[in-house]
Amino acid sequence: MKLFERIVKNGLNVRQVEKLVREYGKKSEQKSTHAQRRSDATVGSIEERMQQILGTRVKIDVHDGGRGEIKVEFYSSDDLERLFDLISSIQS
């Protein structure tokens, strides 16, 4: 809406509007890239903390819309049982 108001107010021609839209797209892309980097850093930090707590490799995959998956590796049936016991201990 702001772009439209600016176009009408300044009486911009087609080429000027195209330039304005490109610049607006770059700004939006920079904002989303910054937000993505911040999100990636947060996810990475959580992965590291979970790896320390669980004592095994953890991978977090975030999908569009904020949904995702947490993958926890285990290396033997004993290791799986250890992880199960650890996670079960959280229950009150």
N, C-alpha and C positions, 0 to 999 in steps of 0.2 A: 504494500500500500504506500509505503514511504517513497519507493522508487516511482510509482505512478504519479504521486503528488509532485515530486521533483521534476519529472518529465513535463507535466502540464504547466507547472509554475514557470519553468525556464523555456518552454516552447522548443524542446530539443528535437533535432531531426533524427532520421533513422540511424545514421552512422554514430551520432552522439549517444543515442539510446543503446546501441550495440556495445559501445565502449563502456558505458555505465554498467550494463549487465555483466560484462566480462570482469570488471573491477569488483563488482558485488560478489560474483562467484568466487573470485580469489579470496576475498575476505572471509566468506562462509567456509571455504575449504580450509583456510588457516585456522579458523576457530574449531572446526571439527577435528583437525589433525592434532591441535593442542589438547582438546578434550580426550581424544583417543590415547595420546601419549600419557596423560595423567591417569586414565583408566588402566592402561597397560602397566604402569608403574604400581598402581594399587593392586592389581591382580598378581603381579610378580612378587610383591611383598607378602601377599596372603599365601601364595604358593610356598615361598621360603619358610614362613612360619608354620604352615601345615606339615612340611617336610621335617622340620625340627621336632614337632610334636609327635608325628607318627613314625619317624625314623625310617622313612622310605621316600621314594620319588613320588611327587604329586604334580599333576598337570591340570590346569584350569583352562577350559576353552569357553570363551564368552561369545555368544551368538547375538545377532540383531535382536533388539527389544530387551536386552539385559538378561536373557535366559542363558543357560550354559550347562556345562558338565564338569564334574570333578573326577579325575582318573587317579586312582591310588594303585601303585604297583606293589605286587608281592612276589616273592621268589621261591616260595615253597608252601606246602600245606601248613607247616608250623608257623610260617610268617603270616599266612592268611588268618590263622587262628589267633595269633598275637594281635593283629590289627583289629579283628572282631572283638576280642576281649577289651582292648583299649577303647574302642568306640562305644562298646556296651557300658563301660564304666562311667560314661557321661550321664547315663540315665539315672534320675534321682529315685 
